[in-house]
Amino acid sequence: MTELAYEDFTPGRVFDLGTTVVDRDEMLAFSRRFDPQPFHVDEEAGAASIFGRLAASGWFTAALWMRAYADGVLARATSVGSPGGDEIRWPAPVFAGDELRATMEVLEARRSRSRPGLGLVRLRALLHRGDELVYSSTFTGMFGTRDAQ
């Protein structure tokens, strides 16, 4: 059921997307398939790296946030996709067993000039381990308006 439309994405609103615990097997499977750098797939290489132990791929970390966003917002919204973003950061490494809290902040919102039933919403994605930021990105989400439904 659609609960969230463009009008619900007001600047300053923060969505709590819940927590997830980093599963070691999922982390390794992802890295082996998509980002097989030694410090992501080999315990010894991870220990010898700047991370001091096996670290999650940043792309895996981004995927964890995306899953929280899909479950917490997109599954109940008038989302019609995203044209992209312009920032992604991994300021701290993520490790197996970490508990991460996902949030999303609405930065800006405007109606499309060429498609009146569409709103463009600039969003900031955040993942924290306790008080420490481990992932952030900014991107634009596209959401249908209530008057277009």
C-alpha positions in Angstrom: 0.0 0.0 0.0 1.3 3.5 -0.9 1.6 5.7 2.2 4.4 8.1 1.1 4.1 10.5 -1.8 6.2 13.4 -2.8 4.4 15.7 -0.4 5.7 13.6 2.6 9.3 14.4 1.7 9.7 17.8 3.4 13.1 19.3 3.8 14.5 18.5 7.2 12.5 15.3 7.7 14.6 12.4 8.9 13.5 8.8 8.3 14.8 6.1 10.8 15.3 3.0 8.7 16.3 0.7 11.6 19.4 -1.3 12.3 21.1 -4.2 10.7 24.0 -6.4 11.9 26.7 -7.1 9.4 26.7 -10.8 8.6 30.2 -12.2 7.9 29.1 -14.8 5.4 27.1 -12.3 3.4 29.9 -9.8 3.6 32.4 -12.3 2.3 30.1 -13.6 -0.5 29.5 -10.1 -1.7 33.2 -9.2 -1.7 34.2 -12.5 -3.4 31.8 -11.7 -6.2 31.9 -8.0 -6.6 35.0 -6.5 -4.8 37.6 -9.2 -4.3 40.4 -6.9 -2.9 42.5 -8.9 -0.6 41.5 -7.0 2.6 37.8 -7.8 1.8 38.3 -11.6 1.2 41.3 -12.8 3.1 41.7 -12.7 6.9 45.5 -12.4 6.8 45.4 -9.6 4.2 42.8 -7.8 6.2 44.9 -8.1 9.4 48.0 -6.7 7.5 45.9 -3.8 6.0 45.3 -0.4 7.3 42.0 -1.8 8.6 43.7 -4.3 10.9 41.2 -7.0 10.1 38.8 -8.2 7.4 36.8 -5.2 6.2 33.5 -5.0 4.3 33.5 -3.6 0.8 32.1 -0.1 0.7 29.7 -1.3 -2.0 28.4 -3.9 0.4 27.9 -1.2 3.0 26.0 0.9 0.5 23.9 -2.2 -0.3 23.0 -2.6 3.4 21.7 1.0 3.4 19.8 0.5 0.2 18.0 -2.6 1.6 17.0 -0.5 4.7 15.7 2.3 2.4 13.9 -0.2 0.2 12.1 -1.8 3.2 11.6 1.4 5.2 10.6 3.8 2.4 10.4 2.5 -1.2 8.1 -0.4 -0.4 5.4 2.1 0.7 6.1 5.1 -1.5 5.2 6.4 -5.0 8.9 6.0 -6.0 9.6 6.0 -9.7 13.4 5.6 -9.4 16.4 7.9 -9.2 18.4 9.7 -11.8 21.5 9.4 -9.6 23.6 11.2 -7.0 26.7 13.1 -6.7 28.4 12.0 -3.4 29.3 8.7 -1.7 31.7 8.4 1.2 33.0 5.6 3.5 34.7 7.6 6.3 35.2 4.5 8.5 35.5 0.8 7.8 32.7 -1.7 8.5 33.4 -5.2 10.0 31.5 -8.4 10.5 29.3 -8.2 13.5 28.9 -4.4 13.5 25.4 -3.1 14.2 24.6 -0.3 11.9 21.7 2.3 12.1 20.4 3.6 8.8 18.7 7.0 8.4 17.7 9.2 5.5 17.4 13.0 5.6 15.4 15.0 3.1 17.6 17.9 1.9 15.4 19.6 -0.8 12.2 18.9 -2.6 10.7 20.4 -5.7 8.1 19.5 -8.3 9.3 18.7 -11.8 8.7 21.5 -14.3 8.4 19.1 -17.2 6.3 16.4 -15.4 3.8 18.0 -12.9 2.9 14.7 -11.3 6.5 14.1 -10.3 8.5 15.4 -7.4 12.3 15.5 -7.2 13.7 14.9 -3.7 17.3 15.4 -2.8 18.2 12.9 -0.1 21.1 12.1 2.2 21.7 8.5 3.2 23.6 7.8 6.4 24.8 4.7 8.2 26.3 4.9 11.7 28.0 2.4 14.0 27.1 4.0 17.4 28.0 7.6 17.0 30.5 7.0 14.2 29.5 7.6 10.6 30.5 4.7 8.3 28.6 5.6 5.1 27.0 8.6 3.5 25.7 9.5 0.1 23.5 12.1 -1.5 21.2 11.4 -4.4 17.9 12.4 -5.9 14.7 10.3 -5.6 11.7 10.7 -7.8 8.3 10.4 -6.3 4.8 10.7 -7.6 2.6 13.4 -6.2 -0.8 12.7 -4.5 -2.7 14.7 -7.2 -1.2 12.5 -9.9 -2.5 9.2 -8.3 
